[in-house]
Structure formats: structure tokens, C-alpha cells
Amino acid sequence: MNFPRFADETKLESTKRESKPFASNDALRRELDRLMEFYQQGDQKAARTLITRVSPMLFSFFLRLPGNQNHASDLLQETWMRVHKIRHTYRSGQPVLPWLYAIARNIRTDAYRKRIREASNEQAMEFLPEPNAPAPVSTDLPSRIAALISTLPESQREVITMLKEGDMSLEEVARATGSTVGSVKQKAHRAYQKLRQTMRQASSHEDACG
Amino acid sequence: MNCSELDDFRNQPGSAHASLSPAAQRHLRECEACRKLQEFWQSKDPDAEPSPEMLSKIAESIFIIPVTPLQSEGSLYRNLLLRLAIAVAAGAALLGAAGWHAMAPLQLVVDFTLLALGSVLSARFVVRQMAPAALYALPPALVKVSISAAILAELLLLFPYAEDPAFVIRGLKCWSLALLASTFAAILFAGMLRRAAWLSPTSEGAAAGLLAGFGGLIVIEIYCPVLDRAHRGLWHFGATLTAALLGLLAGILLRHHLRKSDALHEH
């Protein structure tokens, strides 16, 4: 059976990535979905383009969640291996980003549990990774807020990371995390509240100290 | 605009680069915390980029061949229900319908309506879990627990209590037969489920086990003429729970097998 080839690669390549390549751009999102369909049909170029386009988002997702900074590259590779293995489960017409993030999330969880198991098997309990340990704090505001995000409960941290790094909608995040839209909205709301509260407290403390 | 409304705006895709309304801009001037959060939201970490070499390595390591996509949800759903119906029909044909004839009309209607509802909802979840990123209107675990609790409550409330000297022997017989029927249903499901993504083998196994369990429960409710609620509650419903637990166990074994298989592949 002959499948149509992904012939519009040059057109896509000329679309330069901005700092948020897929922000609110329905046409680009649909393009991602089409890339996945072509990938399923055996198109090597489409697969390569999809990997190039989506990997930065997934890499950011792994970097933002504590405990994974040193393993982000490995997790990214494992994610694409798993994507390749279960690519037949992507359904045409569905958004591909939540599908990819659901797989990435699963890989990340499995890797974390594996490290916990290996660490406890070696009886090196003092080296167990601390999932809520904040990333090293730099002086610029985004890094400081990123460090604050790492102190949030995991479910809230995950939602905020997907909303920001994946630029996904609430529904897409709900799909990726296997929960409901209401639950995702609530987690995001609580996360924002906590971040604002912490920033206000830090600000008051700075003012008090002069 | 207040903080909460700005949060709702931030939840929209593309919000990081969308132009802000005058109300949003006014709020950001007044609220330092929101201003800082918005600055973060619009920032990009320059170090969060995988190297081109890594991306090339990933692309070159996968051998692309066409695959047949999973059938549509609707098609899988009908397929699964058909397999369940076949299992139930086979069980009823072999064991008979003494239970059906023994029940009062109200018991028949309520009992089998709830069992049908439980089966239909369970099948929906099993199909949804076959592919990543399914959307749920309600938490699946809540729905499964609720429907199971409703069925148990119905078994305990609709049927009278009747002392039975052979409670255990009769009960074990029903429990075994229901479990056999569930096992047959699970075997029929397996052919379909092998194409699932199996991202969470334990929960997917438990879901499939629960559905098979409902199949076994329908068979035993059709067959068993004992109307004692203790008997039905413990042995009939107990078989359903056992099937769900066996599904969970199968999921655990599958997860272990998949991990070993991935580890071998890495080496």
C-alpha cells in the first residue's frame, strides 16, 4: 500500500521556531497531528520533523521536574523509544501533544520509581533522591520562580509545567495526566495561589529586612 | 481583573505571547506577585534545548515501518461488549437460567440493569485506557467504585436473608463458576487488549479484570436460584472482586515482564 509522502517539509522548515513555536497556533498544532499520522504511515522525514519539533518541549518538561535534571536526555530518548513502540495507539484526529506528554509522564514516573528501588536495594538510603529538592537558585526572576515551582506538590508542579512548557490547554493537560478538566483547573489555581503567596511573603520579608 | 481571572487567562494556550487586555495590564501594574508570575510565564530557559546530536541519534535509532492504527474507540467498545456478551451467553447456555426464573420482576429489573450499566461503563474505561491521553468526564476510579458499591448494595437490599446450612459449600460452587465465566471473558478480551499501550499495566489489568468479573457475575446471577442476600453478596460479588484482583495481579506481572524486556533491549 502506498502512503502519501510528507511533501511539505520545506514549507515547515521555513517556519522558523519562535521562543514558543506552537503558542496558540492551531495550524501548527494540526501540522504536528499530521506529522504523527505520516509517522504512523512509515514516513521517515515526518518522524524526524516531529522529533525535532517536539523534543525541546519534552526536554523542558523533564528538566523542570526535580530529580530529573541529570537524566533528562535519557528520559527523552526513552520517551521516543516508547512512542515508536506504541505509535499505533495514536488516533487520527486526536491532538498529538497530550498523547506524547502522557507517554513522557509515564516514562518519568517509571524512571523515578526505578531509581528509588535501586537506591533502596543498595541500602544507600542517604542517597535517595529528594523529589521536592529545589533546583539551584540563580538570581534572575524566572529561575527563582522555577525553584519555587519545584517546591509545589507534584501534581500541581506537573500541571503548571505542562501549561507553560507544553503551552497546552486545560483539556490537553487533563488528557496527558489522566484526570478531569476540573481537577486540572483546581490544581493550577492552587499552584498559582501558592506561588503568589510565597512571593508576597518573600517580598514582605525583604521589606522588613530593609 | 483580579488574580484569579488572570490565572484563567494564563491557562489558555498561547497566553505567554498573547497581547494583554487593558484590564490585565492594569492588574499587573497593581499586583506585584502577578507581575512576577507573568514575567516567568513569558520566559524561556535557553538551556532547555536538547542538542542536535541527540535528536539525530534518536531519529536514526528508530526503524520506521508503517503500522495499522488502533481502531476507533467506538469500534473497540462494540467489539469488547460483543466479547462480553459471547462469554455471558456461553455461560448461561452451559449453566442454565434457574436464577432468572427464581427472581421477582423487581429483582430482575434492578439487578440486571445495574449489571448492564456496570459492564457498559467498565468497558468504556477499558477501551479508553488502551491509548494514552484519554479524556475522562469523571475520575475512573470513582465511577468504578460507585457502580460496584451500587451493585453490592442492590444485592444486599433487594434480596432477603435466608439461613443456609450449606452456605459455604454452595457459596464456593457459585464463586468458582463465576470465576470460571470471568476467566473465559478475560481470555476473549486478551486478543483485543494485546494492542493496548499498557502504560499503566496494573490499573489497566484491574479494569479489565473488573469487566470480566461483571461478566461472571451476570452469568452466576442468571444461573443461581439461591436468593439469600448473604450468599449473593459474599460469593457472587466476591467472585467479581476476585476477578478484579486477578486482573491487577496479571497487570503487575505484565509490568514486570515489560520492564525486563525494556532492560534487555537497552543492553
Interface residues (C-beta under 8 A of the other chain):
Chain A: M1 F3 E18 S19 K20 F22 A23 S24 N25 Y39 Q40 Q41 G42 D43 Q44 A47 R48 I51 T52 S55 P56 F59 S60 L63 R64 S73 L76 Q77 W80 M81 H84 I86 R87 H88 T89 Y90 R91 S92 Q94 P95 P98 W99 Y101 A102 I103 N106 D110 K114 L141 P142 I145 A146 L163 K164 E165 D167 M168 S169 L170 E171 E172 A174 R175 A176 G178 S179 T180 V181 S183 K185 A188 H189 Y192 Q193 L195 R196 Q197 M199 R200 S203
Chain B: C3 S4 D7 R10 N11 Q12 P13 G14 S15 A16 H17 A18 E32 A33 C34 K36 L37 E39 F40 W41 S43 K44 D45 D47 A48 E49 P50 M54 L55 K57 I58 A59 S61 I62 I64 I65 P66 V67 T68 P69 L70 S72 E73 M130 A131 P132 A133 A134 L135 Y136 A137 L138 P139 R195 A196 A197 W198 L199 S200 R259 H265
